[in-house]
Amino acid sequence: MFSLATQAIRKITNSEYKKYVKSVERRNKRLKDDEKLEILREEDFLQQRPESKPVIVLNQFARRADVRSNDFVYPLLAEWASGLVQNNIAHVIILTADIGSVQLLNDALPNQVFKDISLSDASMTSSKQYVCDALKIKDTGPLDACLKPLGGRMLDLQSFIRRLKSGESPEQAVHEMITQAAELITTFFLSSHHKFGAGDSTWNAAQVWLIMKLLTQCETINFLELVKSPLFKANKETIETLTTLEKYDLISLQRDKGVLSKISTGRPLFKAAFENIIGDRRIWQLYETDYITALIGVEVTKIQKMEDELEKIYKIGKVDGRIEYLSKKIEASSAKIVEYEKKAAEVAADSQSKNTSFLGIKF
């Protein structure tokens, strides 16, 4: 199938090149020998006349198929598309709603810088106009408070409109949507039993919980601030974890010159869902305890590694400087564990106000 498609595309480019050759030959007949134009080679012609190449559009491209047995299709499409570009016989436009599918393209064309256009959510003005048109009303004034959590995400606006048409009040409709979004987050992103897709990087509930808390306080998180947390490191693993969370629409990653710089909520409704979850004292207590336990686990792991190194050093001897260094690091980690355990006790007793600062992060 791909070979036949490639042959058809080549036929188009060859046709354009032949037209060009004939045009130059006709013109050269009227010129003197020293004035005749040089006929470009086909590859040079296509390079200088990009409008002569056909445009191939791959719609609904994804990283994986709905049926796992069909997953092989998209890597093959990526390879085929890369062949068209590398052979300079076509322009390729790929439309996708799957952020993770970009990795397939990077694998197929590792040295190619892609020109991408991201479609963001509509503005509130456009969202209000859309709702007015759908409900055939002149003003969304009474609905403004309900539309704010939905932002400009078309699917959520359509769901909101369907609920209103089915008889729900605006307040009831948006409340149900926020509740459903909160349930999705707790059962998938905050659950230890979620199933990862093929090629997905894992995350843990404590990481998601920290991101949620930060995004309820501000519109964006600075990546360099996030990696100051013991739960994240400035390495490839963290980037892959955040990319997976972006693929599932929990967050959106913003890059500056190709480098990850900021993190924002992936879906406007999720911000309201974050606030709904964290505002539930019982749920907050559950996941805050899990978060603190994860921090304790990080320090315990550090101490164990340093103790193992100390044991090896004692056998060698004459490395007092290293022993002193490790001893101070163990003391620092032990002090953090004491702080975390104190915080966990306060959370368990439910006596700590939520408006506190912990690890330099205000909640």
C-alpha positions in Angstrom: 0.0 0.0 0.0 2.8 2.5 1.0 4.8 1.7 -2.2 1.8 2.3 -4.4 1.1 5.6 -2.6 4.7 6.6 -3.0 4.6 5.8 -6.7 1.5 8.0 -7.1 3.2 10.9 -5.3 6.4 10.5 -7.4 4.2 10.6 -10.5 2.9 14.0 -9.4 6.3 15.4 -8.8 7.7 14.0 -12.0 4.8 15.6 -13.9 5.6 19.0 -12.4 9.3 18.5 -13.3 8.5 17.6 -16.9 6.4 20.7 -17.2 9.3 22.7 -16.0 11.8 21.1 -18.4 9.5 21.7 -21.4 9.0 25.3 -20.4 12.8 25.9 -20.1 13.4 24.1 -23.4 10.8 26.2 -25.2 12.4 29.4 -23.8 15.9 28.2 -24.7 14.9 27.8 -28.4 14.4 31.6 -28.6 17.7 32.4 -26.9 21.3 32.4 -28.1 23.6 29.7 -27.0 25.4 31.8 -24.4 22.0 33.0 -23.0 20.3 29.7 -22.6 19.1 28.7 -19.2 20.4 25.7 -17.4 17.9 23.0 -16.6 17.9 22.1 -13.0 18.1 18.5 -11.8 14.8 17.2 -10.4 16.0 17.2 -6.8 17.2 20.8 -7.1 14.0 21.8 -8.9 11.9 20.4 -6.0 14.1 22.1 -3.5 13.8 25.5 -5.1 10.1 25.1 -6.0 8.5 23.6 -2.9 5.0 24.6 -4.2 5.5 21.8 -6.9 5.4 19.1 -4.3 2.1 17.6 -3.2 0.9 18.0 0.4 0.1 14.8 2.2 -2.2 15.1 5.3 -2.3 12.3 7.9 -5.4 12.9 10.0 -6.1 11.4 13.5 -2.5 10.2 13.9 -1.8 8.6 17.3 0.9 6.8 19.2 -1.2 3.7 19.6 -4.4 2.3 18.1 -7.7 1.6 19.9 -7.0 -2.1 19.3 -3.5 -3.0 20.6 -2.9 -5.5 17.7 -3.0 -2.6 15.3 -0.3 -0.5 17.1 2.2 -1.3 14.4 0.3 0.9 11.9 1.3 4.3 13.3 5.1 3.6 13.4 4.9 2.4 9.8 3.0 5.6 8.9 5.7 7.7 10.6 8.4 5.9 8.7 6.6 6.3 5.4 6.0 10.0 6.0 9.7 10.5 7.0 10.7 8.8 3.7 8.6 11.3 1.7 10.2 14.2 3.5 13.8 12.9 3.3 13.4 12.1 -0.4 12.0 15.6 -1.0 9.0 14.5 -2.9 6.2 15.8 -0.7 5.2 18.0 2.2 3.6 16.1 5.1 1.1 17.6 7.6 0.2 15.4 10.6 -3.0 16.2 12.6 -3.1 14.6 16.0 -4.8 14.9 19.4 -2.2 12.6 21.0 0.8 14.5 22.4 2.7 11.3 22.8 2.6 10.6 19.1 5.3 13.2 18.6 7.8 10.7 19.9 7.0 8.4 16.9 7.9 11.3 14.6 11.1 12.0 16.5 12.1 8.4 16.2 11.5 8.4 12.5 13.2 11.8 11.8 15.6 12.3 14.7 17.5 15.1 13.0 14.4 17.0 11.8 13.1 20.1 13.6 9.3 19.9 13.3 7.2 23.0 12.6 4.2 22.6 14.9 1.0 24.6 15.5 -0.8 23.8 18.8 -4.5 24.5 19.0 -5.3 25.9 22.4 -8.6 26.3 24.2 -11.0 29.1 23.0 -11.1 32.4 24.8 -13.9 33.1 27.2 -15.4 35.5 24.8 -15.6 32.8 22.1 -16.9 30.3 24.6 -19.7 32.5 25.7 -20.6 33.2 22.1 -20.6 29.5 21.3 -23.0 28.8 24.3 -25.2 31.7 23.3 -25.5 30.3 19.7 -26.1 26.7 20.9 -28.8 27.7 23.5 -30.2 30.5 21.3 -29.9 33.1 24.1 -28.7 36.7 23.8 -26.5 36.9 27.0 -24.6 34.3 29.1 -24.6 36.7 32.1 -26.5 34.2 34.4 -24.2 31.4 33.2 -20.8 33.2 33.5 -20.0 31.7 36.9 -20.7 28.2 35.6 -18.7 28.7 32.3 -15.6 29.9 34.1 -14.5 26.4 35.3 -15.0 25.0 31.8 -12.8 27.5 30.1 -12.6 27.2 26.3 -12.5 23.4 26.0 -15.0 22.5 23.3 -15.8 19.0 24.5 -16.6 20.3 28.0 -18.7 23.1 26.6 -20.7 20.7 24.5 -21.2 18.4 27.4 -22.4 21.4 29.5 -24.9 22.4 26.7 -26.2 18.8 26.5 -26.8 18.8 30.2 -28.7 22.1 30.1 -30.9 20.8 27.2 -31.7 17.7 29.2 -33.1 19.7 32.0 -30.3 20.2 34.5 -29.7 23.7 36.0 -26.4 25.4 35.1 -25.1 25.0 38.7 -26.1 21.3 38.8 -24.5 20.7 35.4 -21.1 22.2 36.2 -21.1 20.6 39.7 -21.6 17.1 38.2 -18.9 17.8 35.6 -16.4 18.8 38.3 -17.3 15.8 40.4 -16.8 13.5 37.5 -13.5 15.0 36.6 -12.4 14.7 40.3 -13.4 11.0 40.3 -11.4 10.5 37.1 -8.3 12.0 38.7 -8.6 10.0 41.9 -9.3 6.7 40.2 -6.6 7.1 37.5 -3.9 9.6 38.4 -4.0 9.2 42.2 -4.5 5.4 42.2 -1.7 2.9 42.6 -3.7 0.4 40.4 -3.9 2.4 37.2 -2.6 0.6 34.1 0.1 2.3 32.0 -0.1 2.2 28.2 2.7 0.8 26.1 5.7 3.2 26.2 4.3 5.3 29.1 6.5 6.4 31.9 5.3 5.7 35.4 4.3 8.2 37.9 3.2 7.9 41.6 0.3 9.5 43.5 2.7 11.7 45.5 4.1 13.3 42.4 0.6 14.0 41.0 -0.6 15.3 44.4 2.3 17.8 44.5 1.5 19.1 41.0 -2.2 19.4 41.9 -1.5 21.5 45.0 0.9 23.8 43.1 -1.6 24.3 40.3 -4.4 25.3 42.6 -2.2 28.1 43.9 -0.9 29.4 40.5 -1.6 29.2 36.8 1.8 27.7 35.9 4.6 25.9 37.7 8.2 26.8 36.9 10.0 23.5 35.9 13.1 24.5 37.8 11.1 25.1 40.9 9.3 21.7 40.6 12.6 19.8 40.4 13.6 21.2 43.8 11.2 18.7 45.3 12.7 15.4 46.4 10.1 13.7 44.3 11.4 15.1 41.0 14.8 15.4 39.5 16.1 17.4 36.6 16.6 14.3 34.4 15.2 12.4 31.5 13.0 10.3 33.7 11.2 13.3 35.1 10.7 14.7 31.6 9.2 11.4 30.4 6.9 11.3 33.4 5.6 14.8 32.8 5.2 14.0 29.1 3.1 11.0 30.0 0.9 13.1 32.3 0.5 15.6 29.4 -0.5 12.9 27.0 -3.4 12.0 29.4 -4.4 15.7 29.6 -3.6 16.2 33.3 -1.0 18.9 32.6 0.3 20.9 29.6 4.0 21.5 29.1 5.3 24.8 27.8 8.8 24.9 26.2 11.1 27.8 25.5 13.5 27.1 22.6 12.8 23.4 22.9 13.5 23.3 26.6 10.7 22.6 29.2 10.1 25.7 31.1 6.5 25.8 32.6 3.7 23.4 33.5 0.1 24.3 33.5 -3.2 22.5 33.9 -4.0 20.4 30.8 -7.7 20.9 30.9 -9.5 23.9 32.4 -12.1 21.7 34.1 -9.2 19.8 35.9 -8.2 23.0 37.8 -11.7 23.1 39.4 -11.5 19.4 40.0 -8.1 19.9 41.8 -9.7 22.5 44.1 -12.6 20.2 44.7 -10.4 17.3 45.7 -8.1 19.3 47.9 -11.0 21.1 49.5 -12.4 17.8 50.7 -10.7 17.4 54.1 -11.0 13.7 54.2 -9.4 13.2 50.8 -6.8 15.9 51.5 -5.8 14.1 54.7 -5.5 10.7 52.8 -3.3 12.0 50.0 -1.3 14.5 52.1 -0.3 11.6 54.3 0.7 9.5 51.3 2.7 12.5 50.0 4.6 12.9 53.3 5.2 9.1 53.5 6.8 9.3 50.0 9.1 12.1 51.1 10.1 10.0 54.1 10.8 7.1 51.8 13.1 9.3 49.7 15.2 10.2 52.7 15.3 6.6 54.1 16.6 5.4 50.7 19.3 8.1 50.8 20.4 7.1 54.3 20.5 3.4 53.4 22.8 4.2 50.4 25.1 6.4 52.5 25.3 3.8 55.3 26.2 1.1 52.8 29.0 3.4 51.5 30.2 4.1 55.0 30.4 0.4 55.7 32.7 0.0 52.6 34.8 3.0 53.5 35.5 1.8 57.1 37.0 -1.3 55.5 39.3 0.8 53.4 40.3 3.4 56.1 42.1 6.7 55.7 39.1 8.5 54.2 38.1 10.7 57.1 36.9 13.5 54.9 34.4 11.3 53.1 33.2 9.8 56.3 32.6 13.3 57.8 30.7 14.3 54.6 28.5 11.3 54.6 27.8 11.6 58.4 26.6 15.2 57.9 24.4 14.1 55.0 22.9 11.3 57.1 22.2 13.8 59.9 20.5 16.2 57.5 18.3 13.4 56.1 17.4 12.2 59.6 16.4 15.8 60.5 14.1 15.9 57.5 12.5 12.6 58.5 11.8 14.0 61.9 10.2 17.1 60.3 8.1 14.9 58.0 6.9 12.7 60.8 5.9 15.7 62.8 4.0 17.0 59.8 2.3 13.6 59.3 1.2 13.5 62.9 -0.3 16.9 62.5 -2.2 15.9 59.4 -3.4 12.7 61.1 -4.7 14.8 64.0 -6.3 17.1 61.5 -5.1 20.1 63.6 -2.9 21.7 61.0 -4.4 24.6 59.0 -4.2 24.2 55.2 -2.8 27.7 54.8 0.8 26.7 55.8 4.2 26.5 54.2 5.8 23.2 53.8 9.1 22.6 52.0 9.0 26.2 50.9 5.7 25.7 49.1 2.6 27.5 50.4 -0.7 25.7 50.5 
